[in-house]
Amino acid sequence: MRNRYLDLLRALAIARVVVYHVTGLAALTLIFPAMSIMFALAGSLMAASLDRSGVRAVPRRLRRLLPSLWVVAAVFVPAMLLTGLAFGPRVLLWLFPVADPPANHWGALALSPIWYLRDYLWFVLVSPLALWLFRRAPLPTLLAPYALLVAIELGMLPTASVALRHFGLYFGAWLLGFAHHDGLLRRLADRVLVPTALAVGTAGGAWILTHPGPRGYDLNDIPLGNALWSAAFILLVIGRAPTAAAWVDRSPALGRLVTVLNRRALTVYLWHMSFVVALTPMVGLVGWSDRDPIGLAVRVLLVFLLVGVVTLLVGWVEDVAARRRPELIPGGRRPATPVRRPAAAPTGPAAAPTRAAVAPAGPAWARTGARAVVPVPRSPEAGTVDLSVG
């Protein structure tokens, strides 16, 4: 069954990413390290998929990941080819982005979030081996990405690629997702987990303060500080996640919004930056500065509105990729399944016994001596379990 608390975290992460790209407020990266949260949640879901399906979970996950990218590529790649992008074999990376696919001058900005899919794809591909290693040596496996990042930041691996750097930066969060799925974080006593989180967060905060980037204390410019600060955040926010959060759905509007952002996370993420880039020049046309509160608020609202429109147009691709019934707006009420009424009991000498025991499991019916044991039909509302993953 889905944990609505984790769904809420993912929805907040998606919304935070959009607001950050519109406003550029560095404080948002410290208050809520959204990308690491998203990778941690994805790692937990990937571990669950591997437990259910084994290695077959890898192509299934890719099947859910790539179609939304292909829709973006179908729109933007022809436009970039017509505006200066050279056609070559690397264009095929838009089909399977194991490396950054090529883009022209404006496409590089509008499609900059593609790096997330590149990292996600690699993390999915290595997850079967990583989960096997993690369950045999949890702590060394978990520490390996952070050690890799330290080596890169200290200049010990000067030729490290961007993809390798991101393994150090974000794969640790993915592995913390494994730890969450396996219950390791939940089993840690507060006297262990809380001091560990505080120590890691303090180390990350110290590195951030002493290594500001070109935008100040923006975590996106400080990889090691980002990794440590995010790890502390994950330990507390996901490590102590409640097993359920029914209160999310007590407000129909909140519950529906959380569902929509989870079911359309890829669409929102892949398309929002193009609208941010398109709307930025308009700020100067109407006389607003980049830091004008009214201008920023209007830009945030317009970006969400435009993302909402494109989500209505192509968001259903995520449903098809996940083999769900396509919906324009996810989370609507499905038609109630009619309840089959049991046939009327026969009358006369051949009447069935009046006492019946409910069979908790096993065949549809069984005979015990001369008395029939008949299962009572269950209501369609009872025991409904959603095994889908986001």
Secondary structure, DSSP 8 states (H G I E B T S, - for coil): ---HHHHHHHHHHHHHHHHHHHH--THHHHH--HHHHHHHHHHHHHHHHHHHHGGGHHHHHHHHHHHHHHHHHHHHHHHHHHTT---SGGGGGGTS-SS-----HHHHHHTTTHHHHHHHHHHHHHHHHHHHHHHHSHHHHHHHHHHHHHHHHTTSSTT--HHHHHHHHHHHHHHHHHHHHTTHHHHS-HHHHHHHHHHHHHHHHHHHHHS-BTTBS-GGG-HHHHHHHHHHHHHHHTTT--S--GGGGTSHHHHHHHHHHHHTHHHHHHHHHHHHHHHHHHHHHTT--TT-HHHHHHHHHHHHHHHHHHHHHHTHHHHHHTT----SSTT----------------STT---S-----SSSSS-EEETTEEE------TTTT-------
